[in-house]
């Protein structure tokens, strides 16, 4: 490019040539050059969150007389354009960066300032018209803007995740109803235990998911308390008293999200434990989903030599060498997402712990991991519902066969014959291959009617109700 294709900008480090057509400025470019870490773009939702914050700040500063109306209107228009999806490519700083997020805050300030300058008829880089620091960042600090943007973004992403979890909850409940009549063998420590209905297993999954949804609601509440107005360390230095009172209500109105201002802005500025709490809720949900995926893979194992109790939808070829092989790829990807989320939780925990005194400098890595965890969990749940859960079918005869030929049903006999005698029958059944039922009848330990009553499969899965009662109830 020719020299005329650049504009010259100055900061405390010195002067730098900036391509004349870009909206970012000198501080953004220095940060982009300093931090080649992930190679990824900034999450679009945090860009939008920053635009909402800067819009609320401009309106508030205008209300209290610190910003001329025409400047405020230009800044507001620039922010609205960013929220609509424009200028996202001008946010050039890496998600992982030093400086507690100053680079990201200045990237937003510079893009908004230069677009506002254009709106007022000036040329980009003429900061006498709109200044990134004095006007766009008026009454603010990176140290209240960035954590607020992180909370706003987390809240929006959590709302999307909750929608997917509710879909999963409904899908599991539908399967619980569909499979409620199917008796299968329950297992503990991978060994035969006692019978259970397949529908009961799926119902238990849905209950666990609803518990995760409740945790998600609590996690979202953690994100509603903001330190906006606290500026550098929570003392509110350089923030007008009127601005301090109005900024959070204005942000609430502009964003359509419910926020409150922290009663102790110093605490809210230096402590990031709310993000640890949110990460913990996301991790707990990932653990639930991973355990469920393990179960689905086990119950569908085979199809001939494994449990073979359920069939997962066939989604793609499972091998480049073994013809006809189909793998449980959807539960597998859910497992992998969960592993990554657990690792992200460790990073978030350590980053929150590593703050010193009045500020934690490690919010960028917290947000990078947090957004990734919430996003990927949402995508994993979506594919689990659409490509797995809704298409699961049951092998009813196989389930019943395994129950009838298991020694696990001896547990129901134990109160009637005594533990030791029941154990002897179980060992003999394992050794000879005969069924528990046939051995008891052969040794005349019970008559057939009594044995049938005790070994009623429905009775074994729901005490106090027989198979006949179950059919009447249904």
C-alpha positions as a Markdown table, in Angstrom:
| # | Residue | x | y | z |
|---|---|---|---|---|
| 1 | Unk | 0.0 | 0.0 | 0.0 |
| 2 | Unk | 1.0 | 3.6 | -0.5 |
| 3 | Unk | 1.7 | 5.9 | 2.4 |
| 4 | Unk | -1.6 | 7.7 | 1.6 |
| 5 | Unk | -3.5 | 4.5 | 2.4 |
| 6 | Unk | -2.7 | 5.0 | 6.0 |
| 7 | Unk | -3.6 | 7.4 | 8.8 |
| 8 | Unk | -1.3 | 8.1 | 11.7 |
| 9 | Unk | -2.5 | 7.6 | 15.3 |
| 10 | Unk | -0.7 | 8.2 | 18.5 |
| 11 | Unk | -0.9 | 6.6 | 21.9 |
| 12 | Unk | 1.3 | 6.6 | 25.0 |
| 13 | Unk | 3.7 | 4.2 | 23.3 |
| 14 | Unk | 4.2 | 6.3 | 20.3 |
| 15 | Unk | 2.9 | 6.8 | 16.7 |
| 16 | Unk | 1.7 | 4.0 | 14.4 |
| 17 | Unk | 0.3 | 3.8 | 10.9 |
| 18 | Unk | -3.2 | 2.5 | 10.7 |
| 19 | Unk | -4.9 | 1.5 | 7.5 |
| 20 | Unk | -7.2 | 4.5 | 6.7 |
| 21 | Unk | -10.3 | 2.5 | 5.9 |
| 22 | Unk | -10.5 | 0.5 | 9.2 |
| 23 | Unk | -12.5 | 1.5 | 12.2 |
| 24 | Unk | -10.2 | 0.1 | 14.9 |
| 25 | Unk | -7.3 | 2.3 | 16.1 |
| 26 | Unk | -3.8 | 2.2 | 17.4 |
| 27 | Unk | -4.5 | 0.4 | 20.7 |
| 28 | Unk | -6.5 | -2.3 | 18.9 |
| 29 | Unk | -3.7 | -2.8 | 16.4 |
| 30 | Unk | -1.0 | -3.0 | 19.0 |
| 31 | Unk | -3.0 | -5.6 | 20.9 |
| 32 | Unk | -3.6 | -7.7 | 17.7 |
| 33 | Unk | 0.1 | -7.7 | 17.1 |
| 34 | Unk | 0.9 | -8.6 | 20.7 |
| 35 | Unk | -1.6 | -11.4 | 21.2 |
| 36 | Unk | -1.5 | -14.2 | 18.6 |
| 37 | Unk | -2.9 | -16.8 | 21.0 |
| 38 | Unk | -6.0 | -18.6 | 19.8 |
| 39 | Unk | -6.2 | -17.4 | 16.3 |
| 40 | Unk | -9.9 | -17.0 | 16.8 |
| 41 | Unk | -12.3 | -14.0 | 16.6 |
| 42 | Unk | -14.0 | -12.4 | 19.5 |
| 43 | Unk | -17.3 | -14.0 | 20.4 |
| 44 | Unk | -20.1 | -12.1 | 18.6 |
| 45 | Unk | -22.2 | -11.9 | 21.7 |
| 46 | Unk | -19.5 | -10.1 | 23.8 |
| 47 | Unk | -19.1 | -7.6 | 20.9 |
| 48 | Unk | -22.9 | -7.0 | 21.1 |
| 49 | Unk | -22.7 | -6.8 | 24.9 |
| 50 | Unk | -20.0 | -4.1 | 24.7 |
| 51 | Unk | -22.1 | -2.1 | 22.3 |
| 52 | Unk | -25.1 | -2.2 | 24.7 |
| 53 | Unk | -22.8 | -1.0 | 27.5 |
| 54 | Unk | -21.3 | 1.8 | 25.5 |
| 55 | Unk | -24.8 | 2.9 | 24.3 |
| 56 | Unk | -26.1 | 2.9 | 27.9 |
| 57 | Unk | -23.1 | 4.9 | 29.1 |
| 58 | Unk | -23.5 | 7.5 | 26.3 |
| 59 | Unk | -27.2 | 7.9 | 27.1 |
| 60 | Unk | -26.4 | 8.2 | 30.8 |
| 61 | Unk | -23.6 | 10.7 | 30.3 |
| 62 | Unk | -25.8 | 12.8 | 28.1 |
| 63 | Unk | -28.6 | 12.7 | 30.8 |
| 64 | Unk | -26.2 | 14.0 | 33.5 |
| 65 | Unk | -24.7 | 16.6 | 31.2 |
| 66 | Unk | -21.2 | 15.1 | 30.6 |
| 67 | Unk | -21.7 | 14.3 | 26.9 |
| 68 | Unk | -23.1 | 16.6 | 24.2 |
| 69 | Unk | -26.4 | 15.4 | 22.7 |
| 70 | Unk | -25.0 | 15.1 | 19.1 |
| 71 | Unk | -22.0 | 13.1 | 20.3 |
| 72 | Unk | -24.3 | 10.8 | 22.4 |
| 73 | Unk | -26.6 | 10.3 | 19.4 |
| 74 | Unk | -23.7 | 9.4 | 17.1 |
| 75 | Unk | -22.3 | 6.9 | 19.6 |
| 76 | Unk | -25.8 | 5.4 | 20.1 |
| 77 | Unk | -26.2 | 5.0 | 16.4 |
| 78 | Unk | -22.8 | 3.3 | 16.1 |
| 79 | Unk | -23.7 | 1.0 | 18.9 |
| 80 | Unk | -27.0 | 0.1 | 17.3 |
| 81 | Unk | -25.2 | -0.7 | 14.1 |
| 82 | Unk | -22.8 | -3.1 | 15.9 |
| 83 | Unk | -25.7 | -4.9 | 17.6 |
| 84 | Unk | -27.3 | -5.3 | 14.2 |
| 85 | Unk | -24.2 | -7.2 | 13.1 |
| 86 | Unk | -22.1 | -4.5 | 11.4 |
| 87 | Unk | -18.4 | -3.9 | 12.1 |
| 88 | Unk | -17.8 | -7.2 | 14.0 |
| 89 | Unk | -14.9 | -7.8 | 11.7 |
| 90 | Unk | -13.3 | -4.7 | 13.1 |
| 91 | Unk | -12.9 | -6.4 | 16.5 |
| 92 | Unk | -9.4 | -7.7 | 15.8 |
| 93 | Unk | -8.0 | -8.5 | 19.3 |
| 94 | Unk | -7.6 | -12.2 | 20.3 |
| 95 | Unk | -10.0 | -13.5 | 22.9 |
| 96 | Unk | -7.1 | -14.4 | 25.2 |
| 97 | Unk | -5.0 | -11.3 | 26.0 |
| 98 | Unk | -3.1 | -9.6 | 28.7 |
| 99 | Unk | -4.2 | -6.5 | 30.4 |
| 100 | Unk | -7.5 | -7.6 | 32.1 |
| 101 | Unk | -9.4 | -6.9 | 28.9 |
| 102 | Unk | -8.2 | -3.4 | 28.2 |
| 103 | Unk | -7.4 | -4.3 | 24.6 |
| 104 | Unk | -11.0 | -5.5 | 24.0 |
| 105 | Unk | -12.5 | -2.4 | 25.7 |
| 106 | Unk | -10.3 | -0.1 | 23.6 |
| 107 | Unk | -11.1 | -2.0 | 20.5 |
| 108 | Unk | -14.8 | -1.3 | 21.2 |
| 109 | Unk | -14.1 | 2.3 | 22.1 |
| 110 | Unk | -12.1 | 2.9 | 18.9 |
| 111 | Unk | -14.6 | 1.2 | 16.5 |
| 112 | Unk | -17.5 | 3.1 | 18.1 |
| 113 | Unk | -15.6 | 6.4 | 18.0 |
| 114 | Unk | -14.6 | 6.1 | 14.4 |
| 115 | Unk | -18.0 | 5.1 | 13.3 |
| 116 | Unk | -19.5 | 8.0 | 15.3 |
| 117 | Unk | -17.0 | 10.4 | 13.7 |
| 118 | Unk | -18.2 | 9.3 | 10.3 |
| 119 | Unk | -21.8 | 9.8 | 11.3 |
| 120 | Unk | -20.9 | 13.4 | 12.3 |
| 121 | Unk | -19.3 | 14.0 | 8.9 |
| 122 | Unk | -15.7 | 13.6 | 10.0 |
| 123 | Unk | -12.8 | 11.3 | 8.9 |
| 124 | Unk | -11.8 | 8.2 | 10.9 |
| 125 | Unk | -9.0 | 9.0 | 13.3 |
| 126 | Unk | -10.0 | 12.6 | 14.0 |
| 127 | Unk | -10.5 | 12.1 | 17.7 |
| 128 | Unk | -11.2 | 15.8 | 18.2 |
| 129 | Unk | -14.7 | 15.0 | 17.1 |
| 130 | Unk | -15.3 | 11.9 | 19.1 |
| 131 | Unk | -12.6 | 10.6 | 21.4 |
| 132 | Unk | -12.4 | 6.8 | 22.3 |
| 133 | Unk | -11.4 | 7.5 | 25.9 |
| 134 | Unk | -12.9 | 10.9 | 26.8 |
| 135 | Unk | -16.3 | 10.3 | 25.1 |
| 136 | Unk | -17.0 | 6.6 | 24.4 |
| 137 | Unk | -15.3 | 5.5 | 27.6 |
| 138 | Unk | -16.6 | 8.4 | 29.7 |
| 139 | Unk | -17.4 | 7.4 | 33.3 |
| 140 | Unk | -16.1 | 3.9 | 32.7 |
| 141 | Unk | -13.1 | 1.7 | 33.1 |
| 142 | Unk | -12.1 | -1.6 | 31.6 |
| 143 | Unk | -12.5 | -3.0 | 35.1 |
| 144 | Unk | -16.3 | -2.4 | 35.2 |
| 145 | Unk | -17.0 | -2.6 | 31.4 |
| 146 | Unk | -15.3 | -6.0 | 30.8 |
| 147 | Unk | -16.8 | -8.0 | 33.7 |
| 148 | Unk | -20.2 | -6.5 | 32.8 |
| 149 | Unk | -19.8 | -7.6 | 29.2 |
| 150 | Unk | -18.8 | -11.0 | 30.4 |
| 151 | Unk | -21.9 | -11.4 | 32.5 |
| 152 | Unk | -24.2 | -10.1 | 29.8 |
| 153 | Unk | -22.7 | -12.6 | 27.3 |
| 154 | Unk | -22.8 | -15.5 | 29.7 |
| 155 | Unk | -26.4 | -14.7 | 30.5 |
| 156 | Unk | -27.5 | -14.7 | 26.9 |
| 157 | Unk | -25.6 | -17.9 | 26.2 |
| 158 | Unk | -27.1 | -19.6 | 29.3 |
| 159 | Unk | -30.6 | -18.7 | 28.1 |
| 160 | Unk | -29.9 | -20.5 | 24.8 |
| 161 | Unk | -28.5 | -23.5 | 26.6 |
| 162 | Unk | -31.5 | -23.7 | 28.9 |
| 163 | Unk | -33.8 | -23.9 | 25.8 |
| 164 | Unk | -31.8 | -26.9 | 24.5 |
| 165 | Unk | -32.0 | -28.5 | 28.0 |
| 166 | Unk | -35.7 | -28.1 | 28.1 |
| 167 | Unk | -36.0 | -29.8 | 24.7 |
| 168 | Unk | -33.9 | -32.7 | 26.1 |
| 169 | Unk | -36.0 | -32.9 | 29.2 |
| 170 | Unk | -39.2 | -33.2 | 27.1 |
| 171 | Unk | -37.6 | -35.8 | 24.8 |
| 172 | Unk | -36.5 | -38.0 | 27.7 |
| 173 | Unk | -39.9 | -37.8 | 29.3 |
| 174 | Unk | -41.5 | -39.0 | 26.0 |
| 175 | Unk | -39.1 | -42.0 | 25.9 |
| 176 | Unk | -39.9 | -42.6 | 29.6 |
| 177 | Unk | -43.5 | -43.0 | 28.7 |
| 178 | Unk | -42.9 | -45.0 | 25.6 |
| 179 | Unk | -40.6 | -47.5 | 27.4 |
| 180 | Unk | -42.4 | -47.6 | 30.7 |
| 181 | Unk | -43.8 | -51.2 | 30.2 |
| 182 | Unk | -40.4 | -52.7 | 29.2 |
| 183 | Unk | -38.7 | -54.7 | 31.9 |
| 184 | Unk | -34.9 | -54.9 | 31.8 |
| 185 | Unk | -32.1 | -55.8 | 34.2 |
| 186 | Unk | -30.8 | -53.1 | 36.4 |
| 187 | Unk | -27.0 | -53.2 | 37.1 |
| 188 | Unk | -24.8 | -51.9 | 39.8 |
| 189 | Unk | -21.0 | -51.9 | 39.4 |
| 190 | Unk | -21.6 | -53.4 | 35.9 |
| 191 | Unk | -23.0 | -56.6 | 37.5 |
| 192 | Unk | -26.6 | -57.8 | 37.5 |
| 193 | Unk | -28.6 | -56.2 | 40.3 |
| 194 | Unk | -32.5 | -56.2 | 40.2 |
| 195 | Unk | -35.0 | -55.5 | 37.5 |
| 196 | Unk | -36.0 | -52.0 | 36.5 |
| 197 | Unk | -38.3 | -50.6 | 33.7 |
| 198 | Unk | -36.5 | -49.0 | 30.8 |
| 199 | Unk | -38.9 | -46.1 | 31.2 |
| 200 | Unk | -37.8 | -45.6 | 34.8 |
| 201 | Unk | -34.2 | -45.2 | 33.6 |
| 202 | Unk | -35.2 | -42.6 | 31.1 |
| 203 | Unk | -37.4 | -40.9 | 33.6 |
| 204 | Unk | -34.4 | -40.7 | 36.0 |
| 205 | Unk | -32.4 | -39.0 | 33.2 |
| 206 | Unk | -35.1 | -36.4 | 32.8 |
| 207 | Unk | -35.2 | -35.7 | 36.5 |
| 208 | Unk | -31.4 | -35.2 | 36.5 |
| 209 | Unk | -31.7 | -32.8 | 33.6 |
| 210 | Unk | -34.4 | -30.8 | 35.3 |
| 211 | Unk | -32.1 | -30.5 | 38.3 |
| 212 | Unk | -29.4 | -29.1 | 36.0 |
| 213 | Unk | -32.0 | -26.7 | 34.6 |
| 214 | Unk | -32.6 | -25.4 | 38.1 |
| 215 | Unk | -28.9 | -25.0 | 38.6 |
| 216 | Unk | -28.8 | -23.1 | 35.3 |
| 217 | Unk | -31.4 | -20.7 | 36.6 |
| 218 | Unk | -29.4 | -20.0 | 39.7 |
| 219 | Unk | -26.3 | -19.6 | 37.5 |
| 220 | Unk | -28.1 | -17.0 | 35.5 |
| 221 | Unk | -29.0 | -15.1 | 38.6 |
| 222 | Unk | -25.2 | -15.0 | 39.4 |
| 223 | Unk | -24.8 | -13.0 | 36.2 |
| 224 | Unk | -27.3 | -10.3 | 37.0 |
| 225 | Unk | -25.3 | -8.3 | 39.6 |
| 226 | Unk | -23.0 | -5.8 | 37.9 |
| 227 | Unk | -20.2 | -3.5 | 39.0 |
| 228 | Unk | -20.9 | -0.8 | 36.4 |
| 229 | Unk | -20.1 | 2.5 | 37.9 |
| 230 | Unk | -17.3 | 1.2 | 40.0 |
| 231 | Unk | -14.7 | 2.2 | 37.4 |
| 232 | Unk | -11.1 | 1.3 | 38.2 |
| 233 | Unk | -11.3 | -0.6 | 41.5 |
| 234 | Unk | -14.9 | -0.2 | 42.6 |
| 235 | Unk | -14.6 | 3.3 | 44.3 |
| 236 | Unk | -16.3 | 5.0 | 41.3 |
| 237 | Unk | -13.5 | 7.4 | 40.6 |
| 238 | Unk | -14.2 | 9.7 | 37.6 |
| 239 | Unk | -17.8 | 8.6 | 37.5 |
| 240 | Unk | -20.5 | 11.3 | 38.0 |
| 241 | Unk | -22.8 | 10.6 | 41.0 |
| 242 | Unk | -25.8 | 10.8 | 38.7 |
| 243 | Unk | -24.2 | 8.5 | 36.2 |
| 244 | Unk | -23.4 | 6.0 | 39.0 |
| 245 | Unk | -27.1 | 5.9 | 40.0 |
| 246 | Unk | -28.5 | 5.6 | 36.4 |
| 247 | Unk | -26.1 | 3.4 | 34.4 |
| 248 | Unk | -27.4 | 0.0 | 35.5 |
| 249 | Unk | -31.1 | 0.9 | 35.2 |
| 250 | Unk | -30.4 | 2.3 | 31.7 |
| 251 | Unk | -28.5 | -0.8 | 30.7 |
| 252 | Unk | -31.3 | -2.9 | 31.9 |
| 253 | Unk | -33.8 | -1.0 | 29.8 |
| 254 | Unk | -31.6 | -0.9 | 26.7 |
| 255 | Unk | -30.6 | -4.6 | 26.8 |
| 256 | Unk | -34.0 | -6.0 | 27.8 |
| 257 | Unk | -32.2 | -7.9 | 30.5 |
| 258 | Unk | -32.7 | -7.7 | 34.3 |
| 259 | Unk | -29.6 | -6.3 | 36.1 |
| 260 | Unk | -28.9 | -4.9 | 39.5 |
| 261 | Unk | -26.0 | -2.9 | 40.7 |
| 262 | Unk | -23.8 | -4.6 | 43.3 |
| 263 | Unk | -24.2 | -3.1 | 46.7 |
| 264 | Unk | -20.4 | -3.3 | 47.2 |
| 265 | Unk | -18.7 | -2.3 | 44.0 |
| 266 | Unk | -15.3 | -3.0 | 45.3 |
| 267 | Unk | -16.2 | -6.6 | 46.1 |
| 268 | Unk | -17.8 | -7.0 | 42.7 |
| 269 | Unk | -14.8 | -5.6 | 40.9 |
| 270 | Unk | -12.1 | -7.7 | 42.6 |
| 271 | Unk | -13.9 | -11.1 | 43.0 |
| 272 | Unk | -14.9 | -13.3 | 40.2 |
| 273 | Unk | -16.5 | -16.2 | 42.1 |
| 274 | Unk | -19.9 | -15.7 | 40.3 |
| 275 | Unk | -18.1 | -17.0 | 37.2 |
| 276 | Unk | -16.8 | -20.0 | 39.1 |
| 277 | Unk | -20.4 | -20.7 | 40.3 |
| 278 | Unk | -21.7 | -20.6 | 36.7 |
| 279 | Unk | -18.9 | -22.8 | 35.4 |
| 280 | Unk | -19.7 | -25.2 | 38.2 |
| 281 | Unk | -23.3 | -25.4 | 37.1 |
| 282 | Unk | -22.3 | -25.9 | 33.5 |
| 283 | Unk | -19.8 | -28.6 | 34.5 |
| 284 | Unk | -22.4 | -30.4 | 36.6 |
| 285 | Unk | -24.7 | -30.5 | 33.6 |
| 286 | Unk | -21.9 | -31.8 | 31.4 |
| 287 | Unk | -21.2 | -34.6 | 33.9 |
| 288 | Unk | -24.9 | -35.6 | 33.9 |
| 289 | Unk | -24.9 | -35.7 | 30.1 |
| 290 | Unk | -21.7 | -37.6 | 29.9 |
| 291 | Unk | -22.9 | -40.3 | 32.4 |
| 292 | Unk | -26.2 | -40.6 | 30.4 |
| 293 | Unk | -24.2 | -41.0 | 27.2 |
| 294 | Unk | -22.1 | -43.7 | 28.8 |
| 295 | Unk | -25.3 | -45.5 | 29.7 |
| 296 | Unk | -26.7 | -45.2 | 26.1 |
| 297 | Unk | -23.5 | -46.6 | 24.7 |
| 298 | Unk | -23.6 | -49.5 | 27.1 |
| 299 | Unk | -27.2 | -50.4 | 26.6 |
| 300 | Unk | -26.9 | -50.2 | 22.8 |
| 301 | Unk | -23.6 | -52.2 | 22.8 |
| 302 | Unk | -23.4 | -55.1 | 20.4 |
| 303 | Unk | -25.6 | -55.5 | 18.4 |
| 304 | Unk | -25.1 | -59.2 | 18.9 |
| 305 | Unk | -22.4 | -59.6 | 21.6 |
| 306 | Unk | -23.2 | -56.7 | 24.0 |
| 307 | Unk | -26.2 | -55.7 | 26.0 |
| 308 | Unk | -28.3 | -54.9 | 22.9 |
| 309 | Unk | -31.2 | -53.6 | 25.0 |
| 310 | Unk | -31.7 | -50.4 | 22.9 |
| 311 | Unk | -30.9 | -49.3 | 19.4 |
| 312 | Unk | -29.5 | -45.8 | 18.8 |
| 313 | Unk | -30.2 | -44.2 | 15.4 |
| 314 | Unk | -27.6 | -45.1 | 12.8 |
| 315 | Unk | -26.1 | -41.8 | 11.7 |
| 316 | Unk | -23.0 | -42.7 | 9.7 |
| 317 | Unk | -20.6 | -45.5 | 8.8 |
| 318 | Unk | -18.6 | -46.6 | 11.9 |
| 319 | Unk | -15.5 | -48.0 | 10.2 |
| 320 | Unk | -13.3 | -47.7 | 7.2 |
| 321 | Unk | -12.4 | -51.4 | 7.4 |
| 322 | Unk | -15.3 | -53.2 | 9.1 |
| 323 | Unk | -18.3 | -53.3 | 6.8 |
| 324 | Unk | -21.7 | -52.6 | 8.4 |
| 325 | Unk | -20.3 | -51.3 | 11.7 |
| 326 | Unk | -22.2 | -48.4 | 13.2 |
| 327 | Unk | -20.9 | -46.5 | 16.2 |
| 328 | Unk | -22.6 | -44.5 | 18.9 |
| 329 | Unk | -21.1 | -41.2 | 17.5 |
| 330 | Unk | -23.6 | -38.8 | 19.1 |
| 331 | Unk | -23.1 | -40.0 | 22.7 |
| 332 | Unk | -19.4 | -40.1 | 21.9 |
| 333 | Unk | -19.3 | -36.4 | 21.0 |
| 334 | Unk | -21.3 | -35.5 | 24.1 |
| 335 | Unk | -18.7 | -37.3 | 26.2 |
| 336 | Unk | -15.9 | -35.3 | 24.5 |
| 337 | Unk | -17.7 | -32.0 | 25.0 |
| 338 | Unk | -18.0 | -32.9 | 28.7 |
| 339 | Unk | -14.3 | -33.7 | 29.0 |
| 340 | Unk | -13.4 | -30.3 | 27.6 |
| 341 | Unk | -15.9 | -28.5 | 29.8 |
| 342 | Unk | -14.4 | -30.1 | 32.9 |
| 343 | Unk | -11.0 | -28.9 | 31.8 |
| 344 | Unk | -12.4 | -25.4 | 31.2 |
| 345 | Unk | -13.8 | -25.4 | 34.7 |
| 346 | Unk | -10.4 | -26.0 | 36.1 |
| 347 | Unk | -9.0 | -23.1 | 34.1 |
| 348 | Unk | -11.8 | -20.8 | 35.2 |
| 349 | Unk | -11.3 | -21.8 | 38.8 |
| 350 | Unk | -7.6 | -21.2 | 38.8 |
| 351 | Unk | -8.0 | -17.8 | 36.9 |
| 352 | Unk | -10.6 | -16.6 | 39.5 |
| 353 | Unk | -8.3 | -17.6 | 42.3 |
| 354 | Unk | -5.3 | -15.9 | 40.8 |
| 355 | Unk | -6.5 | -12.3 | 41.2 |
| 356 | Unk | -4.6 | -10.0 | 43.5 |
| 357 | Unk | -5.9 | -7.2 | 45.6 |
| 358 | Unk | -8.4 | -4.9 | 43.8 |
| 359 | Unk | -8.5 | -6.6 | 40.4 |
| 360 | Unk | -8.4 | -9.9 | 38.7 |
| 361 | Unk | -6.4 | -9.6 | 35.4 |
| 362 | Unk | -7.4 | -13.0 | 34.1 |
| 363 | Unk | -11.0 | -12.3 | 32.9 |
| 364 | Unk | -10.1 | -12.9 | 29.2 |
| 365 | Unk | -9.3 | -16.6 | 29.8 |
| 366 | Unk | -12.3 | -17.0 | 32.0 |
| 367 | Unk | -14.6 | -15.6 | 29.3 |
| 368 | Unk | -12.9 | -17.7 | 26.5 |
| 369 | Unk | -13.4 | -20.9 | 28.5 |
| 370 | Unk | -16.9 | -20.0 | 29.8 |
| 371 | Unk | -18.3 | -19.0 | 26.4 |
| 372 | Unk | -16.8 | -22.1 | 24.8 |
| 373 | Unk | -18.3 | -24.4 | 27.6 |
| 374 | Unk | -21.8 | -22.9 | 27.3 |
| 375 | Unk | -21.8 | -22.9 | 23.5 |
| 376 | Unk | -20.5 | -26.4 | 23.0 |
| 377 | Unk | -22.8 | -27.8 | 25.7 |
| 378 | Unk | -25.8 | -26.3 | 23.9 |
| 379 | Unk | -24.7 | -27.7 | 20.6 |
| 380 | Unk | -24.0 | -31.1 | 22.2 |
| 381 | Unk | -27.5 | -31.2 | 23.7 |
| 382 | Unk | -29.1 | -30.1 | 20.4 |
| 383 | Unk | -27.5 | -33.0 | 18.5 |
| 384 | Unk | -28.2 | -35.4 | 21.3 |
| 385 | Unk | -31.9 | -34.7 | 21.1 |
| 386 | Unk | -32.2 | -34.4 | 17.3 |
| 387 | Unk | -29.8 | -37.2 | 16.3 |
| 388 | Unk | -30.1 | -39.7 | 19.2 |
| 389 | Unk | -32.8 | -39.5 | 21.9 |
| 390 | Unk | -35.9 | -39.1 | 19.7 |
| 391 | Unk | -34.8 | -42.0 | 17.5 |
| 392 | Unk | -34.0 | -44.6 | 20.2 |
| 393 | Unk | -35.9 | -47.9 | 20.0 |
| 394 | Unk | -36.0 | -50.7 | 22.5 |
| 395 | Unk | -35.4 | -54.4 | 22.1 |
| 396 | Unk | -38.1 | -55.5 | 24.4 |
| 397 | Unk | -37.7 | -59.3 | 24.0 |
| 398 | Unk | -33.9 | -59.0 | 24.6 |
| 399 | Unk | -34.5 | -57.0 | 27.8 |
| 400 | Unk | -37.0 | -59.6 | 29.1 |
| 401 | Unk | -34.7 | -62.5 | 28.2 |
| 402 | Unk | -31.8 | -61.0 | 30.2 |
| 403 | Unk | -34.1 | -60.5 | 33.2 |
| 404 | Unk | -35.5 | -64.0 | 33.1 |
| 405 | Unk | -32.0 | -65.5 | 32.8 |
| 406 | Unk | -30.3 | -63.3 | 35.4 |
| 407 | Unk | -29.5 | -64.4 | 38.9 |
| 408 | Unk | -30.3 | -60.8 | 40.0 |
| 409 | Unk | -33.9 | -61.7 | 40.6 |
| 410 | Unk | -32.8 | -63.8 | 43.6 |
| 411 | Unk | -32.9 | -60.6 | 45.6 |
| 412 | Unk | -36.7 | -60.7 | 45.6 |
| 413 | Unk | -36.5 | -64.3 | 46.9 |
| 414 | Unk | -34.1 | -63.5 | 49.7 |
| 415 | Unk | -36.7 | -62.3 | 52.3 |
| 416 | Unk | -38.6 | -65.5 | 51.8 |
| 417 | Unk | -35.8 | -68.1 | 51.8 |
| 418 | Unk | -33.2 | -66.2 | 53.8 |
| 419 | Unk | -30.0 | -64.6 | 52.5 |
| 420 | Unk | -27.8 | -67.6 | 52.7 |
| 421 | Unk | -30.2 | -70.0 | 51.0 |
| 422 | Unk | -30.8 | -67.4 | 48.3 |
| 423 | Unk | -27.1 | -67.0 | 47.8 |
| 424 | Unk | -26.7 | -70.7 | 47.4 |
| 425 | Unk | -29.4 | -70.8 | 44.7 |
| 426 | Unk | -27.6 | -67.9 | 43.0 |
| 427 | Unk | -24.3 | -69.6 | 43.0 |
| 428 | Unk | -25.8 | -72.8 | 41.7 |
| 429 | Unk | -27.6 | -71.0 | 38.9 |
| 430 | Unk | -24.3 | -69.3 | 37.8 |
| 431 | Unk | -22.5 | -72.6 | 37.9 |
| 432 | Unk | -25.1 | -74.8 | 36.1 |
| 433 | Unk | -26.6 | -72.3 | 33.8 |
| 434 | Unk | -30.1 | -73.1 | 35.1 |
| 435 | Unk | -32.5 | -70.3 | 35.9 |
| 436 | Unk | -33.2 | -69.2 | 39.4 |
| 437 | Unk | -36.9 | -70.0 | 38.9 |
| 438 | Unk | -36.3 | -73.6 | 37.7 |
| 439 | Unk | -33.9 | -74.3 | 40.6 |
| 440 | Unk | -36.4 | -73.1 | 43.2 |
| 441 | Unk | -39.1 | -75.2 | 41.8 |
| 442 | Unk | -36.9 | -78.2 | 41.4 |
| 443 | Unk | -35.8 | -78.1 | 45.0 |
| 444 | Unk | -39.4 | -77.4 | 46.0 |
| 445 | Unk | -38.5 | -74.4 | 48.0 |
| 446 | Unk | -41.7 | -72.6 | 46.9 |
| 447 | Unk | -44.8 | -73.4 | 45.0 |
| 448 | Unk | -45.3 | -72.0 | 41.5 |
| 449 | Unk | -48.1 | -69.5 | 42.4 |
| 450 | Unk | -46.1 | -68.0 | 45.2 |
| 451 | Unk | -42.9 | -67.8 | 43.1 |
| 452 | Unk | -44.9 | -66.2 | 40.2 |
| 453 | Unk | -46.2 | -63.6 | 42.7 |
| 454 | Unk | -42.7 | -62.8 | 44.1 |
| 455 | Unk | -41.1 | -62.7 | 40.7 |
| 456 | Unk | -43.8 | -60.5 | 39.1 |
| 457 | Unk | -41.5 | -58.2 | 37.1 |
| 458 | Unk | -43.7 | -55.1 | 37.7 |
| 459 | Unk | -43.8 | -55.8 | 41.4 |
| 460 | Unk | -40.0 | -56.0 | 41.5 |
| 461 | Unk | -39.7 | -52.5 | 39.8 |
| 462 | Unk | -42.5 | -50.8 | 41.9 |
| 463 | Unk | -43.2 | -52.3 | 45.3 |
| 464 | Unk | -46.9 | -52.6 | 46.2 |
| 465 | Unk | -48.1 | -52.9 | 42.6 |
| 466 | Unk | -48.5 | -56.1 | 40.5 |
| 467 | Unk | -48.4 | -56.6 | 36.8 |
| 468 | Unk | -52.3 | -56.7 | 36.8 |
| 469 | Unk | -52.5 | -53.5 | 38.9 |
| 470 | Unk | -50.0 | -51.8 | 36.5 |
| 471 | Unk | -52.2 | -52.6 | 33.5 |
| 472 | Unk | -55.3 | -51.2 | 35.3 |
| 473 | Unk | -53.3 | -48.1 | 36.3 |
| 474 | Unk | -52.3 | -47.6 | 32.7 |
